[in-house]
């Protein structure tokens, strides 16, 4: 008897307007596995990620997290379980790096909240883990692309989820940070 899938994708199909991008995709991922989606640009990798996250709705098929259909899960619950690092991210507002990392704590908060000392420690620890604590008071809009990517990874770590979905997470990172 095998392990119960953490994420199970069954018969997913999806298209944009008149172009089918995904057709009858099936995938099972168990706890502890590291899975990489490989393929040429435009083949549907990012689209599949957005479907797994519940950001896009497939034409057919289902996505299950620990056996539960994600369509039936509350978005805050899903955000506490799955952290997402996008391929690219641009911010129009000059949030500090610490502010961006603290945003990972939002799924654990009520509507009106203040960040607690515990939240601050979790965010600081995530920044230290990626060796970017020195950037914490810098504006996210004024750091390099690689530093932004590390900030988004720190935000995902601070989120506290046990599953990470990363869309080209090493893009823009130097070789040393790619290995890290």
N, C-alpha and C positions, 0 to 999 in steps of 0.2 A: 504494500500500500504506500503510495507516494505522499508527499507533503501536500497539504491543502494550498491551493494557489492564493497568493497575496492579491495579485491582480490577474483577472481572467478576461480576455477579450474574445468574444464569440461572434463570428459572422458579420463583422463591421464592414459596412459599405458607406461611402460618402462621396459627394460631388459638389463642385462649385458651378452653379448655373447649368451649363450643358456638358461640362467636363467631369467625368468620373475620375476621382483621384485614388480612392481605396475601394477594393472589391473583395468581399468575403475574407476579411483578415481575421485570423485566429492566433491567439498568443496566450501563454500561461507563464506567469512569473511567480516564483515562490520566494519566501522570506530568505534574505541573505544573498540572493542572486544579483549579479551585475549584468545588465543587458544593454547592448548597444544596437541601435537601429542604424544600419548602413544603407546607403543608396545615393543615386545622383540627385542633384538639386531638382526640386519640383516633383519628386516622386511621392510625397505625402507624409514624410517623417514628422514634420512639425504639425501637420493636420491631425495625425494620429495622436500626438501628444495632447493637442487641444481637446480632442474627443475624450481621452482618458481623464483629463482634468475637468470635464463637464462644461467646457467653454463652447464647444460645438456639439450639436446633436446629430448622430449618425442617421442615415436614411434607413438603415436596418442593422440589426445586431445589438449586442449588449456589452457593457463594461461592468465588471463586478470587483468590488474591493472587499476582501475577506468574505466572499459569498454574497454580499449585498449589492444590488443594482445601484450604481451611483446616481441614477435618476431619482431614487427614493431617499437619498442622503441629503441632509442639510448642508449648505455650502460651508458654514463655519466648522461643522464636524469634519467635512472633507479637507478643509484647510489645516486642521489640526493633525490630520493623518498623512497628507501629501504636501511636500514643499516643492515649489517650482522655481527653477532658475531659467529665465528666458534667454533666447539666443542674443537678443539685443534689447536694450532698455534705454529710453531717453526720458529725462525728467525736465519739465519746464520750470520747476521751482528749485531754488537753491537750498534744498534740505541738506543738513550735515550728513556725513557718512553715518554717524551714530543714529540719527533720526531714521535713515533708510533701514538700518539693521533692526532698530526697535519696531519698525512696521511689521516685522516677522512675528511679533508678539500679539498683534491685533486679534487673531482667531481665538485667543485665550481671554479676551476682554469682553466686558459688557459695553453697551452703547456709550455711556458716559463713563470715562475711565481716566485714570492717571497711571503712568508707568510706575511700577513698584520698584523697590530696591532690588528685588529678585530679578525683575525684567532687565534692569540696568546691568546687573552682574552677568546675566545670560548673554546680553548683547556684547558686553566687554570681553567675555570669554571667547565668543565667536570671532571677534576682531583679533584678539591675541592669537587664537589658533591659526589664523591665516596671516599673521605677522603684519597686520595693517592697523593696529591700535593707534599708531601715530597719526593716522588720517581721520580719526573720529570727529574732530571739530572742523574739518575741511568741508567745503561745499561739494556735494556729489557732482554738480554740474562743472566743476573745475578740476577734476582729477582725470587721469588717463583712462583710456578704454579698458586696459587690463585691471587697473585699480577699481573701476566700476564693476567689472565682472567679479572680482574678489569680494566686493561689498555685497553683491547680490547673493553670492554663495554664503557669506556670513549671515545675511538675512534669513536664508533658508535654514542654516544651522540654528539660529536663534528661534526659529519657528517651532522647533521641537518635534517635528514630524518624524516618523520612522521610515518614510518612503520619500525618496528624492527623485524628481523627474527633471532632467537637465537637458536643455536644447543647445547643443554645441557649447558646453560649459568651458572648454579650454580655448575658445575663440578669443583672440586678443591677449592671451596670457603668454608671458615669456616662458622659455623652456623649464626653468626652475619651478615656476608656479604651476605649470601643467602637470609636473610630477607630483607636486604637493596635493 
